[in-house]
Amino acid sequence: MDTLSVCERISDYVDWYAQQTPGQLAVVFGKQRLTYSELNRQVQACANALLALGIQKGDRVATL
């Protein structure tokens, strides 16, 4: 992926930034801080867990 403009999903956006600036701060929530690299690992783990449950492209998933 060359530019951010080709990102279609939020996971593409996170992955692009993780490749470009892995150590840059991505998320701050209270005292918790994640870099783009750390956030990307969590996004990928979540995606893999959903795939393992049988979730497919186009399925709707609620998050809390």
C-alpha positions in Angstrom: 0.0 0.0 0.0 1.6 3.2 -1.1 -0.7 5.9 0.2 -3.3 6.4 2.8 -5.8 7.3 0.1 -6.3 3.6 -0.9 -7.4 2.5 2.6 -10.8 1.1 2.5 -11.1 -0.2 6.0 -10.0 1.1 9.4 -7.6 -1.9 9.6 -6.0 -0.7 6.4 -5.5 2.7 7.9 -3.9 1.3 11.1 -1.7 -1.1 9.0 -0.5 1.7 6.8 0.4 3.9 9.7 2.1 1.0 11.5 4.3 0.5 8.5 5.1 4.2 8.1 5.5 5.2 11.7 5.4 2.1 14.0 6.6 4.0 17.1 4.2 6.9 16.8 1.5 7.3 19.4 -1.9 6.1 18.0 -4.3 5.9 20.9 -4.5 7.4 24.4 -7.2 6.2 26.7 -6.7 7.3 30.3 -3.3 6.0 31.3 -3.1 3.5 28.4 -1.1 4.4 25.4 -0.6 2.4 22.2 1.8 3.0 19.3 0.6 2.2 15.8 2.6 -1.0 15.9 1.0 -2.1 19.1 -2.5 -1.1 17.9 -1.9 -3.0 14.6 -1.1 -6.2 16.6 -4.3 -5.8 18.5 -6.4 -5.1 15.4 -4.9 -8.2 13.7 -5.5 -10.4 16.8 -9.2 -9.2 16.8 -9.5 -9.9 13.1 -8.0 -13.4 13.5 -10.4 -14.2 16.4 -13.4 -13.1 14.3 -12.2 -15.3 11.4 -11.8 -18.2 13.7 -15.4 -17.8 14.8 -16.5 -18.0 11.2 -17.2 -14.3 10.6 -16.9 -13.5 6.8 -16.5 -10.5 4.7 -19.8 -8.6 4.7 -21.0 -9.9 8.1 -22.0 -7.3 10.6 -20.2 -7.3 14.0 -21.1 -5.2 17.0 -18.4 -4.0 19.4 -18.7 -2.7 22.9 
